[in-house]
């Protein structure tokens, strides 16, 4: 299952990647797996602002 979106990155197990987004205001953000059913079973992380 491949995804080619400019706002996401697809990694195999053990791989590392980087994705940089810049926002001009405060927003609530989470990173999540987009494989069907994975979000619902907890493959999601809240991202705190830095």
N, C-alpha and C positions, 0 to 999 in steps of 0.2 A: 504494500500500500504506500504509494508515494504522494507527496504533497509538494507543490512548488509555488509558494506564496512569498512575497517579499517581506512579510511580517512574521515569518515562522522559520524554524530550522528543524530538519529531520535528522535524528541521530540514531545510530545503532547502539546496542548495549556496550557500555564501556567507552564510548566516544565522548568527546567534549566539544562544545561549540559556544559561540558568542553571538548575541543579538543585542544591538543598542537602539533604544528608543529614547527620544527626548520629548518632554512635555513642558508646556508653558504654565500649567496650573496643577494643583493637587488633584490626583485621581486615585481611586482604589484599583489595584491591578493584581491579577493572579496569573500564574503560569500553569498550564494544564495540558495533559495529553489529549490529542484530538482523535484518537482511535475510538470508535463507537463503544460506549459502555465504560471506558476507563475513567472519565471524569466522575461518573457516578460512584465508582468504587474507591475514590480517593486519590487518584493521580492528579493532584492539583496542589499548588502552593501559593499562599498569599505573599505578595512582594511588598516590603516596607520601603517608604521613601528614604533616601539618603541625603 
